[in-house]
Amino acid sequence: MTDYPDTLLFIDGEWRAASDGRTIPVVDPGTEEVIGQVAHASTGDLDAALDAAARGFATWRAVPAFDRAKLMRKAAGLLRDRAPAIARLMTLEQGKPLAQAQAETMAGADVIDWFAEEARRTYGQTIPARTPGVTQITLKQPVGPVAAFTPWNFPINQAVRKLSAALATGCSIIVKAPEETPAAPAELVRCFIDAGLPAGVVGLVFGVPAEISEYLIPHPVIAKISFTGSTAVGKHLAALAGAHMKRATMELGGHAPVMVFDDADVQQAVSLMSAHKYRNAGQVCVSPTRFLVQDGIADRFMADFVDYARAVKVGHGLDDGVDMGPLANDRRAPALERMIEDAVARGGRLVHGGRRIGNKGYFFEPTVLADVPASAEIMNEEPFGPVAVINRIAGADDALTEANRLSYGLAAYAFTGSSATAQRLRDEVRAGMLTINHLGLALPEVPFGGLGDSGYGTEGGSDAVVAYLDTRFVSQLH
């Protein structure tokens, strides 16, 4: 017995089963066993959630930002208090090691606190007028009910950004959370409810993603959407939103390059990037994938990186000492095996790993490929798994050519001792986020978003609230 709960919908202030009784099984990826059920929303359930969101918006927008912030800080405190229990649920349904699940939950509380404070400072402007007696002002007002779509790789992290930005600005929100990992986002919502959030302000639904998105996005109640997921799905949803003039924030796929130069601290680069690569079994949108290492240090970097990969302890996320859990579902291993086979067939070298582990649970070896040509699938499509590709470069020109070759532009990493090289990278790398000589991404107070096929808009930092606010201009002659 896992003591994993069945997960219900949350609509209009109450937890409820689907109106037609449908459910979806939830599987522990470490055992492949069904551990619970999640309610599958019907069209009637979605209509109820939309009606509630419209009423909730009318209520919540009238609550002063100062009071919204107080409630949000209370929810953050509850999330911290409940983090150990929530982390265990997350590990059971998603697979990541318990320590990573707890860190994600605690970080979610920091996100809530950040947005609670930031939305108290969404100031308008007084604009000097050309004509005597005229006052010109801008007002910031909530855009309206939001539909948010969140993925399974970070069940708390991805939902809490959207929830916090919407609630802080006075919007209501319907979260379509992942049916693979429903319990953790349900517990996140419960923290807000237990903190005193009025009925209708937050709704939580589960079901077939395409069916729910294509029903919610065109609906006249919804004013904005926020989506985190694949580029292909994101483009479809963005087009659907555009057809109905709905504002959209899109955080999509990546294919992060790591540029390591001869003058870098190699030990630091290997230590940071190897751990970052295999975090959450590589199922991270900003996971480093294309390692571009200058010739002078390439052999040392490769040897040290492979040593780290060999030392990674893979196992069930609840077991002691585990560094990397299973892949989240049965679709990932065949996809990775196909990419690895293609890379080797095109002339790449399999240096370590490359295979599924055991015959129970979706475990996969930490993998290192080398000398993979740009034509290989894994050099062009996000592997979303524990596979690193390490290729040699001659210098900065090679690094920039490869880093900017793809239409993705989410995250990029670099290690160099040269201020001139760092300056060039800052100017020329086409990515929404670049971190040099350390890991500096995904803090609540900094932007989080990409360019090109990696989407648009940000879900972190002061700019994150802008997408949830309308700017209204008022000019008055006295």
C-alpha positions in Angstrom: 0.0 0.0 0.0 1.3 3.5 -0.9 -1.2 5.6 0.9 -1.4 7.7 -2.3 -4.8 9.4 -2.5 -7.2 9.5 -5.3 -7.3 13.0 -6.7 -10.6 14.9 -7.3 -11.5 18.0 -9.3 -11.7 21.3 -7.5 -14.6 23.4 -8.8 -16.5 26.3 -7.2 -15.0 25.8 -3.8 -15.5 22.0 -3.5 -13.6 18.8 -4.2 -15.7 16.6 -6.4 -15.6 13.5 -8.6 -16.2 13.9 -12.3 -19.9 14.3 -13.1 -19.9 11.2 -15.2 -17.7 9.2 -12.8 -14.7 8.8 -15.2 -11.2 8.4 -13.8 -7.7 8.0 -15.1 -5.2 5.6 -13.5 -2.0 7.1 -11.9 1.1 5.0 -12.2 4.2 5.0 -10.0 7.0 5.1 -12.7 9.4 3.4 -10.3 7.2 0.2 -10.1 4.8 0.5 -13.1 2.0 -0.1 -10.6 -1.3 1.8 -10.5 -1.3 3.7 -7.2 -4.4 5.7 -7.5 -7.0 7.4 -9.7 -7.6 11.0 -10.8 -11.0 12.4 -11.8 -11.5 13.0 -15.6 -13.4 16.2 -16.2 -16.4 16.1 -18.5 -17.7 19.0 -20.6 -20.2 19.7 -17.9 -17.4 19.9 -15.3 -15.6 22.4 -17.5 -18.7 24.5 -17.8 -19.1 24.5 -14.0 -15.5 25.5 -13.6 -15.9 28.3 -16.2 -19.0 29.7 -14.5 -17.2 29.6 -11.1 -14.2 31.3 -12.6 -16.3 34.2 -13.9 -17.9 34.7 -10.5 -14.6 34.2 -8.7 -13.0 36.9 -10.8 -15.7 39.4 -9.9 -15.0 38.7 -6.2 -11.2 38.5 -6.3 -10.5 41.5 -8.5 -12.2 43.6 -5.8 -9.9 42.4 -3.1 -7.1 44.9 -2.5 -3.6 43.8 -3.6 -2.4 44.2 0.0 -5.0 41.7 1.2 -4.4 39.3 -1.7 -0.7 39.3 -0.7 -1.5 38.5 2.9 -3.5 35.4 1.9 -0.8 34.3 -0.5 1.9 34.5 2.2 -0.3 32.3 4.4 -0.6 29.8 1.6 3.2 29.8 1.2 3.5 29.1 4.9 1.2 26.1 4.6 3.1 24.8 1.6 6.3 24.9 3.6 4.7 23.1 6.5 3.3 20.4 4.3 6.4 20.0 2.1 7.5 16.6 3.4 4.1 15.0 2.8 3.7 16.7 -0.6 7.2 15.7 -1.7 6.4 12.0 -1.0 3.3 12.2 -3.2 5.3 13.8 -5.9 8.0 11.1 -5.8 5.4 8.4 -6.0 3.7 9.9 -9.0 6.6 11.5 -10.9 9.6 9.5 -9.8 12.2 12.1 -8.9 14.2 11.5 -5.7 12.5 12.7 -2.5 15.1 15.4 -1.8 14.5 16.9 -5.2 10.7 16.7 -4.7 11.0 18.5 -1.3 13.3 21.2 -2.8 10.8 21.8 -5.6 8.0 22.2 -3.0 9.9 24.6 -0.8 10.9 26.6 -3.9 7.2 26.8 -4.8 6.6 28.6 -1.5 9.3 31.2 -2.4 7.5 31.8 -5.7 4.3 32.5 -3.9 6.0 35.0 -1.6 7.7 36.7 -4.5 4.5 37.2 -6.5 2.6 38.3 -3.4 5.0 41.2 -2.9 5.5 42.0 -6.6 1.8 42.5 -7.3 1.5 45.1 -4.6 3.8 47.2 -6.8 2.0 47.1 -10.2 1.9 50.8 -10.4 0.3 52.9 -13.1 1.6 56.2 -14.3 0.8 59.9 -14.4 1.8 61.2 -17.8 2.6 64.9 -18.2 0.0 66.5 -20.4 0.4 69.0 -23.2 -2.7 70.9 -22.3 -3.2 72.8 -19.0 -6.0 71.3 -16.8 -5.6 67.8 -18.3 -4.7 64.8 -16.2 -3.4 61.7 -18.0 -3.0 58.4 -16.1 -2.7 54.7 -16.7 -4.3 52.0 -14.6 -3.2 48.4 -14.2 -6.2 46.0 -13.9 -6.5 42.2 -14.0 -7.0 40.8 -17.4 -9.7 38.3 -16.3 -10.0 34.5 -15.8 -6.9 32.5 -16.9 -6.6 29.0 -18.3 -3.3 27.4 -17.3 -1.9 24.2 -18.7 1.0 22.6 -16.7 3.3 19.6 -17.4 4.3 16.5 -15.4 8.0 17.1 -15.0 7.6 19.7 -12.2 4.1 19.3 -10.8 4.5 22.1 -8.2 7.0 24.4 -9.9 5.1 24.8 -13.2 1.7 25.3 -11.6 2.8 27.6 -8.8 4.2 30.3 -11.2 0.9 30.5 -13.1 -1.3 30.4 -10.0 0.8 33.0 -8.1 0.9 35.5 -11.0 -2.8 35.2 -11.6 -3.9 35.4 -8.0 -1.5 38.2 -7.2 -2.9 40.4 -10.0 -6.5 39.8 -9.1 -7.3 37.2 -11.8 -9.2 33.9 -11.3 -7.6 30.8 -12.8 -8.5 27.3 -14.0 -5.5 25.0 -13.9 -5.5 22.0 -16.1 -2.8 20.0 -14.2 -1.1 16.8 -15.5 -3.1 13.6 -15.1 0.2 11.7 -14.7 1.1 13.7 -11.6 -2.1 15.1 -10.1 -1.7 14.8 -6.3 1.1 17.4 -5.9 -0.7 20.2 -7.7 -3.9 19.3 -5.9 -2.1 19.8 -2.6 -0.7 23.1 -3.8 -4.3 24.3 -4.6 -5.4 23.0 -1.1 -2.8 25.3 0.5 -4.5 28.3 -1.1 -8.0 27.1 -0.2 -7.0 26.5 3.4 -5.5 30.0 3.5 -8.9 31.4 2.8 -9.2 31.8 -1.0 -12.8 32.5 -2.0 -14.8 29.9 -4.0 -14.4 30.1 -7.7 -11.1 31.9 -7.7 -9.2 28.7 -8.4 -10.4 25.7 -10.3 -8.5 22.4 -10.9 -9.3 20.0 -13.7 -7.8 16.9 -15.2 -8.4 15.0 -18.4 -7.3 14.6 -22.1 -5.1 17.7 -22.6 -6.3 18.4 -26.2 -9.9 18.1 -25.3 -9.7 20.5 -22.4 -7.5 23.1 -24.1 -9.7 23.2 -27.2 -12.7 23.7 -25.0 -11.3 26.3 -22.5 -9.2 28.5 -24.8 -12.0 29.6 -27.2 -14.5 30.0 -24.3 -15.6 33.7 -23.9 -15.0 33.5 -20.1 -11.2 32.9 -20.6 -9.2 36.1 -21.1 -5.6 34.7 -21.0 -3.8 31.4 -21.3 -0.5 30.2 -20.0 1.1 27.0 -21.3 4.2 25.0 -20.5 5.0 22.1 -22.7 6.3 21.0 -26.0 6.9 23.4 -28.9 4.5 21.5 -31.2 1.6 21.7 -28.8 2.5 25.2 -27.8 2.3 26.4 -31.4 -1.1 24.8 -31.8 -2.5 26.4 -28.6 -0.9 29.8 -29.5 -2.7 29.7 -32.8 -6.0 28.8 -31.1 -5.5 31.7 -28.6 -4.7 34.1 -31.4 -7.8 33.1 -33.4 -9.8 34.3 -30.4 -7.6 37.3 -29.5 -6.6 35.7 -26.2 -3.3 36.8 -24.5 -0.9 33.9 -24.2 2.3 33.1 -22.4 4.3 30.2 -23.9 7.1 28.4 -22.1 8.1 25.7 -24.6 10.9 23.2 -25.4 14.6 23.9 -25.4 17.9 22.3 -26.5 20.3 24.0 -24.2 23.9 24.4 -25.3 26.8 24.4 -22.8 29.9 26.2 -24.0 33.1 25.3 -22.1 36.3 27.1 -23.1 40.0 26.2 -22.4 40.3 29.0 -19.8 37.3 27.7 -17.8 37.4 26.1 -14.4 36.9 22.6 -15.7 36.1 21.0 -12.3 33.4 23.6 -11.6 31.9 23.1 -15.1 31.8 19.3 -14.7 30.4 19.4 -11.2 27.6 21.9 -11.9 26.6 20.6 -15.4 26.7 16.9 -14.7 24.4 17.2 -11.7 22.2 19.6 -13.7 22.1 17.2 -16.6 20.9 14.2 -14.6 18.5 16.2 -12.3 15.0 14.8 -12.7 16.4 12.2 -15.1 17.1 15.0 -17.6 13.3 15.7 -17.9 13.8 19.5 -17.6 13.2 22.1 -20.2 16.4 23.9 -19.4 18.4 20.7 -19.1 21.9 21.0 -20.7 22.2 18.8 -23.7 24.7 19.9 -26.3 28.1 20.2 -24.6 30.5 22.2 -26.8 33.9 21.8 -25.2 37.1 23.4 -26.5 39.8 21.1 -27.7 42.4 21.9 -25.0 40.2 20.6 -22.2 37.9 18.2 -24.0 39.6 15.0 -22.9 39.7 16.0 -19.3 36.1 17.3 -19.4 34.9 14.0 -21.0 36.7 11.8 -18.5 35.4 13.7 -15.5 31.9 13.9 -16.8 31.8 10.1 -17.6 33.1 9.4 -14.1 30.2 11.4 -12.7 27.7 9.6 -14.9 29.0 6.2 -13.8 28.7 7.2 -10.1 25.0 8.3 -10.4 22.9 6.0 -8.2 19.6 5.2 -10.1 16.6 3.9 -8.2 13.2 4.5 -6.8 12.9 8.1 -5.6 11.9 7.0 -2.0 15.0 4.9 -1.6 17.9 6.3 0.4 20.9 7.7 -1.5 19.2 7.8 -4.9 20.5 10.5 -7.2 18.2 9.9 -10.2 14.8 8.3 -10.4 13.0 6.7 -13.3 11.7 8.4 -16.4 8.2 9.6 -15.8 6.3 7.3 -18.3 6.7 4.4 -20.7 7.0 6.7 -23.7 10.4 8.1 -22.8 12.7 5.1 -22.9 11.9 4.1 -26.5 12.3 7.7 -27.7 15.7 7.9 -26.1 16.8 4.5 -27.5 15.8 5.7 -31.0 17.8 8.9 -30.7 20.9 7.1 -29.3 20.8 4.5 -32.1 20.4 7.2 -34.7 23.4 9.2 -33.3 25.6 6.1 -33.4 24.5 5.2 -36.8 25.5 8.7 -38.0 29.0 8.3 -36.6 28.6 9.4 -33.0 30.2 7.4 -30.1 28.3 5.9 -27.2 30.7 6.5 -24.3 28.5 5.4 -21.4 25.0 4.1 -20.8 22.4 4.1 -23.5 20.1 1.4 -22.1 17.0 0.9 -20.0 17.8 -0.6 -16.5 15.9 -3.7 -15.4 12.5 -4.8 -16.5 10.3 -3.0 -13.9 10.1 0.7 -13.6 11.1 3.2 -16.3 14.7 3.4 -15.3 17.4 4.5 -17.8 21.1 4.7 -17.6 22.8 8.1 -17.3 24.2 8.4 -20.9 27.1 10.1 -22.6 27.5 10.4 -26.4 30.4 12.0 -28.2 31.3 13.3 -31.6 27.7 13.4 -32.7 27.1 15.1 -36.1 24.6 18.0 -36.4 22.5 15.9 -38.6 21.6 13.4 -35.8 18.1 13.6 -34.4 19.4 14.2 -30.8 21.2 17.3 -32.0 18.0 18.8 -33.3 15.2 17.5 -31.1 15.1 17.8 -27.3 15.9 14.4 -25.8 14.1 15.1 -22.5 16.1 12.4 -20.7 19.4 11.7 -19.1 21.5 11.9 -22.3 24.5 14.3 -22.7 26.1 14.9 -26.0 29.8 16.1 -25.8 31.3 17.5 -28.9 34.6 19.4 -29.5 34.9 22.9 -30.7 37.9 25.0 -31.8 36.8 28.3 -30.1 34.1 30.9 -29.7 33.1 31.0 -33.4 32.3 27.3 -33.4 30.5 27.6 -30.1 28.2 30.4 -31.2 27.5 28.8 -34.6 26.3 25.6 -33.0 24.6 27.3 -30.0 22.5 29.5 -32.3 21.9 26.9 -35.1 18.6 25.7 -33.8 15.3 27.6 -33.7 15.1 26.9 -29.9 16.2 29.6 -27.6 15.4 28.8 -24.0 18.5 28.4 -21.8 22.2 28.4 -22.5 25.3 27.9 -20.3 28.9 28.9 -20.6 32.2 28.6 -18.6 35.1 30.8 -19.4 37.8 32.8 -17.5 37.8 35.5 -20.2 35.7 38.6 -19.7 36.0 39.3 -23.5 34.5 35.9 -24.3 31.8 36.3 -21.7 30.9 39.7 -23.2 30.7 38.2 -26.7 28.4 35.5 -25.4 26.2 38.0 -23.7 25.8 39.9 -27.0 25.5 37.0 -29.4 23.9 33.9 -27.8 20.3 33.8 -28.9 18.6 32.5 -25.7 16.1 33.9 -23.3 18.4 32.9 -20.4 22.2 32.7 -20.3 24.1 31.8 -17.2 27.9 32.1 -17.2 30.2 30.3 -14.7 27.4 29.3 -12.3 23.8 28.1 -12.2 21.6 31.2 -12.0 18.3 30.2 -13.5 14.7 29.8 -12.3 14.8 32.0 -9.1 11.5 33.7 -8.5 12.9 37.1 -8.9 14.6 36.6 -12.4 12.9 36.1 -15.8 12.1 32.6 -17.0 11.3 32.3 -20.7 12.6 31.8 -24.1 12.9 33.0 -27.7 12.0 31.6 -31.1 10.5 28.1 -30.9 11.0 28.1 -27.1 8.1 30.5 -26.7 7.5 34.0 -25.5 6.7 35.8 -22.3 8.3 35.2 -18.9 7.1 33.4 -15.8 9.6 34.9 -13.4 10.8 38.3 -12.3 9.0 41.6 -12.3 7.8 41.2 -15.9 5.9 38.0 -15.2 2.8 39.9 -13.8 2.6 42.1 -16.9 0.8 39.4 -19.0 -1.9 39.2 -16.4 -2.7 42.9 -16.4 -4.5 45.3 -18.8 -3.1 48.8 -19.1 -5.9 51.3 -19.3 -5.4 55.0 -20.2 -7.6 57.7 -18.8 -7.4 61.4 -19.9 -9.5 64.0 -18.0 -10.0 67.7 -18.5 -10.7 69.4 -15.2 
